[in-house]
Amino acid sequence: MDREQEEMQFLGLFGIYRESYKIIISWRKIFSQITLALILPLTFIFLAQIEVSNFLISKIVRTEIQLDETPIGTKKYNKLSDLISSEWTTFLLFKFIYFTFLLVFSLLSTAAVVYTIACVYTARDITFKKIMSVVPKVWKRLMITFLCAFLAFFAYHVLAFLTIVLWFFTVGFTKLGWFVFFVLWIIYVIGSLYLTIVWQLASVVSVLEDYKGLRAMLKSKDLIKGKMWIAIVVFFKLNFSLVLIQILFQKVVVYGELGGFSRVVFGILCFLLLFKLFLFGLVIQTVIYFVCKSYHHENIDKSSLSDHLEVYLGDYVPLKTKDVQLEQLDV
């Protein structure tokens, strides 16, 4: 990261992309190691669960069709009923295991990439071994922030559900009702995207500053002011690309009627696109953090930051507000 921090506030949309790309290319060896250790497993887990979920749901649907065609009270009916319960239990258990591994590798990948870019920013020597020694300690802080973000998303969706119920019992399916529904849907999408941005930026804050959980979320909310629309466009494009790859994988690989070789080729293509997207997205969210810091004229003391990025002998020691958190610069 060869830019001075004061200059980063002037980075626009393409400037952020260019800076992220330059960081990855300049440190391709270390990012390749992070990708092999953490991001490739994350990508495999994400895509594999689509195939496995489809297989399990197909079995459940076939069993339910047989159950509907079987007289109630017969032995076969009872056997099929027990089978459906077993299949649903298997499906839910699989989903629980999937989300657990997805969360673990997602947070570990975030910790590794953010820590690496902080080392790049402070011009410190960095090795893969050093990264992997620090990452598990940083991960604990990220988990606390994730739990707070989860609660925020839960509350937001409860509010959205209550709003839809109110809509249904007031304007409902009238011409005015459909217009109101469309407006509410736009607000819902923007709100969901905003919460996603706050959470992802809070993950960077949790690694580099003395904040975690709700405090990290609030700090992230303050940081993003002034760069909101750039952040919205960046994260919208990233999430749109993720959905596009997922749809392509489902349509061609999971549900497609192509031959086995063609499906394998498309599967590999989706896999390559997805792990590059994951890596690029993690680098981008860290670059946006520094852009927001620069925009608010908050200068990180590189020497203090470097001290806190040492290979810690004890527990993870975050940046102290009084030491590093950040001076206001006069412009």
C-alpha positions in Angstrom: 0.0 0.0 0.0 2.2 2.8 -1.3 -0.3 5.6 -0.9 -0.1 8.0 2.1 -3.2 7.8 4.2 -4.2 11.4 3.6 -4.4 10.6 -0.1 -6.7 7.7 0.3 -9.8 9.8 1.0 -9.7 10.8 -2.7 -10.0 7.3 -4.0 -13.3 6.8 -5.9 -14.9 3.6 -7.0 -12.3 2.6 -9.6 -9.5 3.8 -7.3 -10.6 1.4 -4.6 -10.7 -1.4 -7.1 -7.3 -0.5 -8.5 -5.7 -0.2 -5.0 -7.1 -3.6 -4.0 -5.8 -5.2 -7.1 -2.4 -3.7 -6.7 -2.2 -5.0 -3.1 -3.1 -8.6 -4.2 -0.6 -8.5 -7.1 2.2 -7.0 -5.1 1.8 -9.6 -2.3 0.5 -12.5 -4.4 2.6 -15.1 -2.6 1.2 -14.4 0.8 -2.4 -14.0 -0.5 -2.0 -17.3 -2.5 -1.1 -19.1 0.8 -4.1 -17.5 2.6 -6.3 -18.6 -0.3 -5.1 -22.2 -0.2 -5.4 -22.5 3.5 -8.7 -20.6 4.2 -10.5 -19.2 1.1 -10.5 -22.4 -1.0 -12.1 -24.4 1.7 -14.6 -21.6 2.2 -15.4 -21.7 -1.5 -15.7 -25.5 -1.6 -18.0 -25.5 1.4 -20.2 -22.8 -0.1 -20.7 -24.6 -3.5 -20.8 -28.1 -2.1 -23.7 -27.3 0.2 -25.8 -26.3 -2.8 -25.3 -29.7 -4.4 -25.8 -31.6 -1.2 -28.9 -29.6 -0.2 -30.5 -30.2 -3.6 -29.8 -34.0 -3.1 -31.4 -34.0 0.4 -34.4 -31.9 -0.6 -35.0 -34.1 -3.7 -35.2 -37.2 -1.4 -37.6 -35.4 1.0 -39.9 -34.4 -1.9 -39.9 -37.9 -3.3 -40.8 -39.4 0.1 -43.6 -36.8 0.6 -45.1 -37.7 -2.8 -45.1 -41.4 -1.9 -46.6 -40.5 1.5 -49.4 -38.5 -0.2 -50.2 -41.5 -2.3 -50.3 -44.0 0.6 -53.4 -44.6 2.7 -53.2 -43.2 6.2 -52.7 -45.7 9.0 -51.0 -48.4 7.0 -47.6 -49.8 7.8 -46.1 -48.2 4.7 -47.6 -44.8 5.7 -46.0 -45.0 9.2 -42.7 -46.1 7.7 -42.7 -43.3 5.2 -43.7 -40.8 7.9 -40.7 -41.9 10.1 -38.5 -41.7 7.0 -39.5 -38.1 6.3 -38.8 -37.1 9.9 -35.3 -38.8 9.6 -34.6 -37.0 6.3 -35.6 -33.6 7.7 -33.4 -34.2 10.7 -30.5 -35.1 8.4 -31.1 -31.9 6.3 -31.3 -29.6 9.3 -28.2 -31.2 10.9 -26.3 -30.8 7.6 -27.4 -27.1 7.4 -26.2 -26.5 11.0 -22.8 -28.1 10.2 -22.6 -26.1 7.0 -23.3 -22.8 8.6 -20.8 -23.6 11.4 -17.9 -24.3 9.0 -18.9 -21.4 6.7 -18.8 -19.0 9.7 -15.5 -20.3 11.0 -13.7 -20.1 7.6 -15.3 -16.8 6.8 -14.1 -15.2 10.0 -10.6 -16.8 9.8 -10.3 -15.5 6.2 -11.3 -12.1 7.2 -8.8 -12.0 10.1 -6.0 -13.2 7.9 -6.6 -10.7 5.1 -7.1 -7.7 7.3 -4.1 -8.6 9.4 -2.0 -9.0 6.2 -3.0 -5.7 4.7 -2.3 -3.9 8.1 1.2 -5.4 7.9 1.5 -4.2 4.3 0.4 -0.7 5.4 3.0 -0.5 8.1 5.7 -2.0 5.8 6.4 -4.9 8.3 7.9 -8.2 7.4 5.2 -10.7 7.1 5.1 -14.5 6.8 2.3 -17.0 6.4 3.3 -18.6 9.7 3.0 -15.3 11.5 -0.4 -14.7 10.1 -1.7 -18.1 11.1 -0.4 -17.7 14.6 -2.3 -14.4 15.1 -5.5 -15.2 13.2 -7.1 -17.5 15.8 -6.7 -14.8 18.5 -8.2 -12.1 16.3 -11.0 -14.6 15.3 -12.5 -14.4 18.9 -13.1 -10.7 18.5 -14.7 -11.2 15.1 -17.1 -13.7 16.5 -18.4 -11.2 19.1 -18.9 -8.7 16.4 -20.6 -11.2 14.2 -23.0 -12.1 17.0 -24.0 -8.5 17.4 -24.5 -8.2 13.7 -26.6 -11.3 13.7 -28.9 -9.8 16.4 -29.1 -6.6 14.4 -30.2 -8.5 11.3 -32.7 -10.6 13.3 -34.3 -7.4 14.7 -34.3 -5.8 11.3 -36.1 -8.8 9.7 -38.6 -9.0 12.6 -39.4 -5.3 11.9 -39.7 -6.0 8.2 -42.1 -8.9 8.9 -44.3 -6.7 11.1 -44.3 -4.0 8.4 -45.5 -6.5 5.8 -48.2 -7.7 8.2 -49.3 -4.0 8.7 -49.2 -3.5 4.9 -51.4 -6.6 4.3 -54.1 -5.5 6.8 -54.2 -1.9 5.6 -53.6 -1.2 1.9 -53.2 -4.9 0.8 -53.4 -6.0 -2.8 -54.7 -2.8 -4.3 -53.0 -0.6 -6.9 -51.9 1.7 -4.1 -50.9 -1.4 -2.0 -48.6 -2.7 -4.8 -46.9 0.7 -5.1 -46.4 0.8 -1.3 -45.1 -2.7 -1.4 -42.6 -1.8 -4.1 -41.3 1.2 -2.1 -41.1 -1.0 1.1 -39.1 -3.6 -0.9 -36.6 -1.0 -2.1 -36.2 0.3 1.5 -35.7 -3.2 2.8 -33.0 -4.0 0.2 -31.2 -0.7 1.0 -31.4 -1.4 4.7 -30.1 -4.9 4.3 -27.2 -3.7 2.2 -26.5 -1.0 4.8 -26.4 -3.5 7.6 -24.1 -5.7 5.6 -21.7 -2.8 4.9 -21.7 -1.8 8.6 -21.0 -5.4 9.7 -18.2 -6.0 7.2 -16.5 -2.8 8.0 -17.0 -3.5 11.7 -15.0 -6.8 11.1 -12.0 -4.7 10.0 -12.5 -2.4 13.0 -12.5 -5.4 15.3 -9.1 -6.5 14.0 -7.3 -3.1 13.9 -8.9 -1.2 16.8 -9.9 -1.6 20.4 -13.5 -2.2 19.5 -15.6 -5.3 19.2 -19.3 -6.2 19.2 -21.7 -3.3 19.4 -19.0 -0.7 19.8 -17.3 -2.0 16.6 -20.7 -1.7 14.8 -21.2 1.9 16.0 -17.7 2.8 15.1 -18.3 1.3 11.6 -21.5 3.3 11.3 -19.6 6.6 12.0 -16.7 5.7 9.7 -18.9 5.1 6.7 -20.5 8.5 6.8 -19.5 10.5 3.8 -18.5 7.4 1.8 -21.9 5.7 2.0 -22.7 5.7 -1.7 -19.3 4.4 -2.8 -19.6 1.6 -0.2 -23.1 0.8 -1.3 -22.1 0.5 -4.9 -19.0 -1.6 -4.1 -20.8 -4.0 -1.8 -23.8 -4.2 -4.1 -21.6 -5.2 -7.0 -19.8 -7.8 -4.8 -23.1 -9.3 -3.5 -24.7 -9.2 -7.0 -21.6 -11.1 -8.4 -21.9 -13.7 -5.6 -25.6 -14.2 -6.4 -24.9 -14.5 -10.1 -22.2 -17.1 -9.6 -24.5 -19.0 -7.3 -27.4 -19.0 -9.8 -25.0 -20.0 -12.6 -23.8 -23.0 -10.5 -27.4 -24.0 -9.6 -28.7 -23.7 -13.2 -25.8 -25.4 -15.0 -24.2 -27.7 -12.5 -26.9 -28.7 -10.0 -30.0 -28.6 -12.2 -28.5 -28.6 -15.7 -29.0 -31.2 -18.4 -25.5 -30.9 -19.8 -23.1 -33.9 -20.0 -20.9 -34.8 -17.1 -17.7 -33.2 -18.6 -19.5 -29.9 -19.3 -20.9 -29.8 -15.8 -17.5 -30.4 -14.3 -16.0 -27.5 -16.5 -18.7 -25.1 -15.4 -18.3 -26.2 -11.8 -14.6 -25.5 -11.9 -15.3 -22.1 -13.5 -17.7 -21.2 -10.8 -15.2 -22.3 -8.2 -12.4 -20.2 -9.6 -14.6 -17.1 -10.0 -16.0 -17.5 -6.4 -12.7 -17.8 -4.6 -11.3 -14.8 -6.5 -14.4 -12.9 -5.5 -14.1 -13.8 -1.9 -10.4 -12.7 -1.8 -11.1 -9.5 -3.7 -14.1 -8.7 -1.5 -12.0 -9.1 1.7 -9.2 -6.9 0.4 -11.7 -4.3 -0.8 -13.5 -4.0 2.6 -10.1 -3.4 4.3 -9.2 -0.7 1.7 -12.5 1.0 2.3 -11.7 1.1 6.0 -8.5 3.1 5.3 -10.4 5.3 2.8 -13.0 6.1 5.5 -10.3 6.8 8.0 -8.6 9.2 5.6 -11.9 10.9 4.7 -12.5 11.6 8.4 -8.9 12.9 8.8 -8.1 10.2 11.3 -4.4 9.3 11.0 -3.2 5.9 12.1 0.3 6.1 13.7 2.1 3.5 11.6 4.7 2.8 14.3 2.1 2.2 17.0 0.1 0.0 14.6 3.2 -1.9 13.8 3.9 -2.6 17.5 0.5 -4.1 17.9 0.9 -6.3 14.9 3.9 -8.2 16.4 3.7 -11.9 16.9 2.0 -11.8 20.3 3.5 -13.8 23.2 0.2 -13.8 25.1 -3.3 -13.0 24.1 -4.2 -10.8 21.2 -3.5 -7.2 22.1 -5.7 -4.8 20.0 -4.9 -1.3 19.2 -5.5 0.9 22.2 -7.6 4.0 21.6 -5.3 6.2 23.7 -2.2 5.0 21.8 -3.3 4.6 18.2 -6.8 5.6 17.9 -6.6 8.1 15.8 -5.7 11.8 15.9 -7.7 14.4 14.1 -5.7 16.0 11.4 -6.1 19.7 10.4 -7.0 20.1 6.8 
